[in-house]
Amino acid sequence: VLLFVAVGQALFGDPAELFRELMPGTWLSFAELIAVAVVAWGIHTELTGGRRLRLDSFWSLSVVVFAVFAFDEITQLTIFLADGLTALGALAVLLLAAGAALLRYAREPLRYPAALVVLAVGVLLGAASQGLDSMLRATTGEFVAEESLKLAAEAFILGAYLVVLHQVLRRDRSA
C-alpha cells in the first residue's frame, strides 16, 4: 500500500493515482476478493464432500458474496446503479437480506476461534474504511486511507478463511 502511494506520487504527482479505477489497487482488491471466494469454495467442498454449490452454509454463501464483491470491484457496477437503487430503496433491502442470510449461519465460523480473531481484525478494518467514506469529506488523503484500509481488511479476511481451510484440511487428514 505504501508502495502504491510512493509510486503514485513519484510518477503522477498524486498519491491516490494507483488506487483509482482499473489501476493496481483495484486489481489487488479484485484478486483478494476472488481469492476469498475461491478459499470459501474450498472450505465448502471439503466440508460437504461435494463440488455442487448449495446456498445452505456460511461458506457457500461466502463464495457468492465475495464473487459478487469482486465483480463489482472490477466493474464498479454499483456506482452506475447507485442512484437508481437508492431511489427504489433496493440497495438497503439487498444489504439487509445478505446480512440476514449470512447471520443465519453465523455459528459456523464460531467453530474456528483462531480464524475469528483474524476475521475480527478484517471486519474492523473494513468498518473503518466504510466509516471514513461515510463521515469524512472526500479528499486525496481520505481516499488513500479508505482504500488502504479496504485492502488491509480484505487481506485479513482472506487470512481468516485460509486459517479455516487449513484447519478443515488438517482435520480431514487426521480422520
C-alpha positions, -999 to +999 in steps of 0.1 A: +000+000+000+028+024+009+044+014-024+012+025-043+013+058-025+050+064-033+048+053-069+016+073-075+033+104-060+065+099-080+050+091-114+018+111-113+022+137-086-009+121-070-006+096-041-040+083-048-035+076-085-027+039-082-058+033-061-081+047-088-103+026-110-085-001-131-052+008-115-031-016-094-051-010-062-083-021-079-067-052-094-052-061-060-086-057-043-102-078-071-076-105-066-081-105-028-119-108-032-116-136-058-091-154-035-116-152-006-143-167-028-120-195-040-109-203-005-146-203+007-153-227-022-125-249-009-139-249+026-174-256+013-163-285-008-142-300+019-170-298+045-197-311+022-176-336+003-190-324-030-184-298-056-220-286-061-226-251-046-256-251-024-265-219-006-271-235+027-240-226+047-218-197+057-191-209+034-212-214+003-229-180+008-194-165+012-185-179-023-213-159-038-209-128-017-172-124-024-176-133-061-202-105-064-179-081-045-151-090-068-173-084-099-184-051-085-149-041-076-136-046-112-167-032-130-178-006-104-214-016-114-229-003-081-216+032-088-236+032-120-266+017-104-264+035-071-288+064-079-315+040-093-311+015-064-312+043-038-343+058-053-360+024-052-348+016-017-335-016-032-299-012-020-308-012+016-331-042+011-303-061-007-277-054+021-302-063+048-311-096+030-274-105+025-267-098+062-297-118+073-287-147+051-251-148+065-263-142+100-285-173+098-253-193+095-231-173+119-225-202+142-203-220+115-173-197+118-175-199+156-160-234+153-127-218+143-116-194+172-082-187+157-098-176+124-123-154+143-096-132+157-082-126+122-117-121+108-125-096+135-095-075+126-106-077+089-141-066+098-129-037+120-106-025+092-135-028+067-157-009+091-130+018+095-128+021+057-165+025+053-166+049+082-140+072+066-161+070+034-193+079+052-181+105+077-152+124+061-152+149+032-137+133+001-100+143-002-070+126-016-058+117+019-092+103+028-094+083-004-059+068+001-067+060+038-100+044+028-086+023+000-056+013+022-079+001+050-101-018+025-071-036+010-059-045+045-093-056+055-096-079+025-061-094+033-072-102+069-105-117+057-086-139+033-062-149+061-091-159+083-106-180+055-072-196+049-070-205+086-103-222+084-093-241+053-061-252+069-080-265+100-106-283+078-079-299+057-059-309+088-090-324+104-098-344+073-062-358+072-063-369+108-098-385+104 
